[in-house]
Structure formats: structure tokens, C-alpha cells
């Protein structure tokens, strides 16, 4: 590629995406089987309460507080037996537990907000969003792996929620992270953006797809771009990643160098896919496009890829 995208950045690009601001000290090497009990016995412990894709937030003046004390958590019916130890911060141990109260009978001053809105609307700070990504992914994995995949017996949570043990056959199971490649195909002049049918009206984004077993990140980027847009890629370069708790993905953002121009969009996957010149994309990023076209908002890794390309081409 000829445009200067690949000079070492002053700070890692992954720092500038949503869900990436986790500052919890995980102390992963010290996770004992009783680590949740030990953490809950610490009077300084704080919990994030979540369930059914939503996080419980406490209205604190004009802002939302995502952390609850042990007493508050019990009063809200949190299922402490399924709590997960996220780790430790300066104030003590931090955990995430399934919330007990249904959203229809929420106490005054507490709201259950879906993860996406908490992220899109900036309701909690970057560090808390990072903790949310960790807790939401672990709860989703534990909830969907209640039975041993070797023998079918009920499995038990261990190691603070980072392992499930089967008492029947002795197998241990570990949390999954599903890698998704998201890629901006670009030359100096133009980049390739597409839109799915479920996107907000007018929004175009970078193409994306799951990385398959036995596949490198680079080959997944080339395969997905060829399948979805009919564009063959040469060089592929990693740029940034983003924890994505829907339910437990890691978005891996790359740039790709196109080898052909003629798009053949897979209309089962995409409603539209086309080349955009830099000036048009700049207007889309600024929400000033005359036709109302937009990119994903700041915080989305697609936004990071697209804005990095726009800013580095002048
Ligand atoms: Zn088993």
C-alpha cells in the first residue's frame, strides 16, 4: 500500500474503540476455586449486575453508576452463586453477577439498559464499558455451557467463572472468544464500504466475517472480501482490535489492498457495496453527507478503521 497508514502510532489504535478501556487487574494466575467466595467476603467488593443482555445502572445525579455494593446486590436479588470474579481495582475486588429482579419491577432510581445502548449513548465510562465486555462475555459463555460437551453431564463453575468442570468425566472447559475479521479495503483514493439490510438507514461500514478454524486472520480477510464483494486482496495488515460482547467476540480490524476494482456484491449478505472517495467518506464521518449517508459512530472499530484511512491520506 502506498498511503502512510502503517507508521507506528503514538498510541495503540485499540485504545480508541469502545469496550477496550478495561483497567481491571485480572490476576488470572491466582484464580482459586474459592476466589468468588473470598472476593464476596471482602467488604470493599463491588458488583456489576447484568442479565438478558442488559446492565443494571444506578442513577446518581446526572450520571449512571454501574457498581453496586454487596448489600445493594443482595437487595436486588442478584444471583451471587453465579457471580464471576472480574479482578481487582484500586478500591478492591470487582465482580459481575446475574441480576435477579425482572426489568418490569425495577426499584426507583435503577434502570436496566441494553449493552448496546450503554455503549452507544456513552452512559458509563470507558473503564466500566471494558468491565462490562468482560463480565457479559463470561456470563454468556457460562450460561450457554452448562453441560459438559464431552459427556453431557451438568458442569460446575470454577476458578471465578473462567473454567467449568465436569464432575462426571473430569473434563475442564474454558471460555471461548470468537474472532471476527473486520476489514477496510482501500487504496489511497477510495475505500470499499457496504451495508447490510439490518443497518440503520444510510449507514455504510467496513465488511466483516467470522474467522474460521484453521484460517489465518489475513486469509479470513481475503476470503470474506472476495465472498462478499468479489474483490481480491493482496496485502492485509492488522490495525486494531475490539472486545465485542455479543456474545463473546473479538473484532480484529485490518486494512486490505485491493487487486481488482469491479465489485460483485453478494446480495444475500449485503444490500449494497461500493467504492467511496475520501471526500465523501469525510462527510459521512462528520454526519454532513448531503445524501444522509453515515459511517458507524465513534467507538466502533469500523469507525476507527475508516477515520484512520481518511486522516492518513492527505
Ligand atoms: Zn463430562
Boltz pocket constraint, residues with backbone or C-beta under 6 A from the ligand:
constraints:
  - pocket:
      binder: B
      contacts: [[A, 148], [A, 149], [A, 150], [A, 151], [A, 152], [A, 153], [A, 166], [A, 167], [A, 168], [A, 169], [A, 170], [A, 171]]
      max_distance: 6.0
